Amino acid sequence: MTTQIVLVAGEASGDRLGAALIQSLRAVLPDCDFSGIGGPMMADEGMDCWYPASDLALMGFAEVVGELPRLLRLRRQFIRRVLSRPPACYIGIDAPDFNLGVEKRLKRAGITTIQYVSPSVWAWRRGRARKIGRSADLVLTLFPFEPAIYREFDVDARFVGHPTADQIPLHPDKPALRQQLGLAGSGTTVAVLPGSRMGEIRRLGQIFLDACQIMSREMPDLRFVSPCASEATRLEFQRMVDATGEVDMQLLDGRSLECLGAADAALLASGTAALEALLCKTPMVVSYRISPITHWIVHTFGLMKVERYSLPNALADSPLVPEVMQKQATPENLATEMLTLLRSEDRQNHMLQQFTLIHQQLKQDASRAAAAAVAELLSRGNR
């Protein structure tokens, strides 16, 4: 009898996680059919994608408000479709704003629910862990410090490691990656990643470009390369590059891991890219800006109570990489931090040593571990 599994991923990183998970699930549950919401990589693994993952690629209170009617309509339609043919389990991959609401509804209907990738309860709104447990029968976490938080609220959570840590070698071959991207030769290469979402590009893109201008004046041999998550973000960033005029910026379609692996250093938006840079052993400066409305809500209601925002610093439990956030994220400040990093071999070496230790901790054959946890949960029956 075929086992039906519904998965939902909301952006490029979730698509990668979902594709790897599907591969591993086929090894332990050979008679599986997969459907739901996913991207091109999940589709390539044979998943029937009812809607594209890009439909869910939104972030922040202000960003979601304008799209809320469409998202609510999509969620209603999606839940009806799932309930019309109940699957053996539902796996929400990241995208908590969408997935946790769906999981709660499906769990009430008797469907086993799994949240793969924990929301950042370590960073803000720690009490969400209890609510997540009301939605998910099992939470699969990518980071080792997360299950302890869920145990405080009697929620079943398991650290499975990070799939990207399995994918990237402990010691990347930077010269070979430069050759692949046409970046071989003299000069220092800086990867520039202002974000994967359009809102991030519009908030950080020009600031990053202006910082690159300042850096180029100080170090004329610098060259810049930016991997773009989608055609839309590439076109928007290209417009900014053309208008700026003075920055020698090469834009790539995707290939973020190769780009980070080839670079000598990176200027990037806090998020998945910071973890990828860590795993690629690329020294970095991390920045971020959220919309003014979102920033006001977060600070007015005390939703974020952390000293370290980026994943490298959270994993190291120390200020390993520079963080330049919100109003401090100016071209001048970013350029100063980047130039300091590029001119300090000791600082770079310290980062690289810590990056390697963290990589070893996260390298757990995560997709196989996640698939085994799913199979075990299904073998026990629903709750």
Secondary structure, DSSP 8 states (H G I E B T S, - for coil): --EEEEEEE-SHHHHHHHHHHHHHHHHH-SSEEEEEEE-HHHHHTT-EEEEEGGGG---SHHHHHTTHHHHHHHHHHHHHHHHHS--SEEEEES-HHHHHHHHHHHHHTT-EEEEES---TTTB-TTHHHHHHHH-SEEEESSTTHHHHHHTTT--EEE---HHHHHS-SS--HHHHHHHTT--SSSEEEEEE--SSHHHHHHHHHHHHHHHHHHHHH-TTEEEEEEESSHHHHHHHHHHHHHH-S--EEEEES-HHHHHHH-SEEEEESSHHHHHHHHTT--EEEEE---HHHHHHHHHTT-B--S--SHHHHHHTS--S-EEEGGG--HHHHHHHHHHHHT-HHHHHHHHHHHHHHHHHH-S-HHHHHHHHHHHHHHH---
